Amino acid sequence: MLYSIIVTGGLENIAREELAERFEDTGHLKIIGRKPQRILFQYSGNPRDLLSLRTAEHLFLVIKQLPKMTRSRRSLTALSRSLARFNFGEAFACCRQVGIRVRKRITFRVTSRLAGQRNFRRLDLQRVVERALLERGWHNTGTGAALDVWAEVHGDDGYISIRLSPIEMAQRPYKQAHIPASLKPTLAYSMVRLSQPRPNDVFLDAMCGAGTLLLERAFAGRYRYLIGGDVSTEALAATVANFGRKHQPRQFFHWDAQNLPLQPKTVDKIVCNLPFGETVGNASQLATLYQKCLREYQTVLKPSGKMVLLTSQRTLLDSLLKQQRALKIAQRVTVNVRGKRAWIYVIRNLQHTLRV
Ligand SMILES: C[S@@+](CC[C@H](N)C(=O)[O-])C[C@H]1O[C@@H](n2cnc3c(N)ncnc32)[C@H](O)[C@@H]1O
């Protein structure tokens, strides 16, 4: 069966890696392609397994892939005809495996998305799919329908899919307390992944907000110690609430990340979502904050340690890193954060190589 996962723009490679790492050894997986915000793959195992992917926002069963949709309205007629003949037997079996109840009276709703220049509108696409399914005797009930059918056109590619994931796939049960500008768990997981988690990691997020990065690290496998801190007591309270009693050993601090009460060279991984400047007064205050934090991070990081930092302030971070000979950018990933361009920096500490 052909599936797709939808991911945050910029995280496609990380999602592909997660998919391969989790399922390639099973012999059930064949990755077909990577498109913007989407990974297409065949999987012959139980689709229920795929619901645990931590980078995915949605999981779909692709029932029709139309690789060369033209701009003309005629491509909609072709799409409608193909749905009229489609045998849904296997698709329904797949839906049942993830717990979707497909009864004799089939209820559906259609969600449509259109990107790129076309001689038809998004609503035309939606109506064509709705009509084709109504003609098969299905019932368009809107909210509460058993089947959420997605009709999408991105560039030349058209897809008709059934959403297999519940709406909360990308949410996490641990995230009960929230703060403004809290990270999406899928993005937090991706950052944790880029830090290459190891069982011996002492892991630090010095601006932990609601604790999303720390919790994603906790779920990513064994670690030696988790350390979190924040200047805001509300944020810290959210972290404490989201952790509950689980995930020991860990310690949380009410601190200013510009002055960390930690011993030098004691932390293996620092993963942090730096303030984007929306709440920090002005550009010079933000520059000072970044400069001082970076100095502290470098001090507490072990000589072979690694930082993964998220920022929308690329020019500022680039210029600060240029001044630090011991910090080397190993990777920079452009990512969409709440509709804004941001960058994940993977930074290696080269202190041990420079001191010889
Ligand atoms: C963008 S949020 C981080 C969100 C967090 N990653 C999450 O998912 O919830 C930035 C956090 O940095 C904290 N912060 C800002 N300046 C700080 C400082 N100087 N020291 C420590 N924390 C700071 C804020 O209180 C806020 O909780």
The ligand as an SDF file (V2000), in Angstrom:
LIG
                    3D

 27 29  0  0  0  0  0  0  0  0999 V2000
   10.7620   30.3160   22.5270 C   0  0  0  0  0  0  0  0  0  0  0  0
   10.5590   29.8500   24.2040 S   0  0  0  0  0  0  0  0  0  0  0  0
   11.1490   28.2060   24.3000 C   0  0  0  0  0  0  0  0  0  0  0  0
   10.0330   27.3040   24.1430 C   0  0  0  0  0  0  0  0  0  0  0  0
   10.3620   25.8770   24.5120 C   0  0  0  0  0  0  0  0  0  0  0  0
   11.3570   25.3050   23.6690 N   0  0  0  0  0  0  0  0  0  0  0  0
    9.0520   25.0860   24.4680 C   0  0  0  0  0  0  0  0  0  0  0  0
    8.8640   24.2850   23.5600 O   0  0  0  0  0  0  0  0  0  0  0  0
    8.1850   25.3170   25.2770 O   0  0  0  0  0  0  0  0  0  0  0  0
   11.8270   30.7170   24.8850 C   0  0  0  0  0  0  0  0  0  0  0  0
   11.9420   30.5320   26.3780 C   0  0  0  0  0  0  0  0  0  0  0  0
   13.1390   31.1660   26.7460 O   0  0  0  0  0  0  0  0  0  0  0  0
   12.9620   31.7280   28.0040 C   0  0  0  0  0  0  0  0  0  0  0  0
   13.9990   32.7430   28.1690 N   0  0  0  0  0  0  0  0  0  0  0  0
   14.1240   33.9210   27.5430 C   0  0  0  0  0  0  0  0  0  0  0  0
   15.2410   34.5480   27.9600 N   0  0  0  0  0  0  0  0  0  0  0  0
   15.8230   33.7300   28.8690 C   0  0  0  0  0  0  0  0  0  0  0  0
   17.0030   33.8110   29.6520 C   0  0  0  0  0  0  0  0  0  0  0  0
   17.7910   34.8730   29.5840 N   0  0  0  0  0  0  0  0  0  0  0  0
   17.2950   32.7860   30.4570 N   0  0  0  0  0  0  0  0  0  0  0  0
   16.4960   31.6880   30.5500 C   0  0  0  0  0  0  0  0  0  0  0  0
   15.3650   31.5660   29.8410 N   0  0  0  0  0  0  0  0  0  0  0  0
   15.0340   32.5720   29.0090 C   0  0  0  0  0  0  0  0  0  0  0  0
   11.5470   32.2780   27.9920 C   0  0  0  0  0  0  0  0  0  0  0  0
   11.0470   32.4550   29.2980 O   0  0  0  0  0  0  0  0  0  0  0  0
   10.8340   31.1900   27.2030 C   0  0  0  0  0  0  0  0  0  0  0  0
   10.2550   30.2450   28.0750 O   0  0  0  0  0  0  0  0  0  0  0  0
  1  2  1  0
  2  3  1  0
  2 10  1  0
  3  4  1  0
  4  5  1  0
  5  6  1  0
  5  7  1  0
  7  8  2  0
  7  9  1  0
 10 11  1  0
 11 12  1  0
 11 26  1  0
 12 13  1  0
 13 14  1  0
 13 24  1  0
 14 15  1  0
 14 23  1  0
 15 16  2  0
 16 17  1  0
 17 18  1  0
 17 23  2  0
 18 19  1  0
 18 20  2  0
 20 21  1  0
 21 22  2  0
 22 23  1  0
 24 25  1  0
 24 26  1  0
 26 27  1  0
M  CHG  2   2   1   9  -1
M  END
$$$$
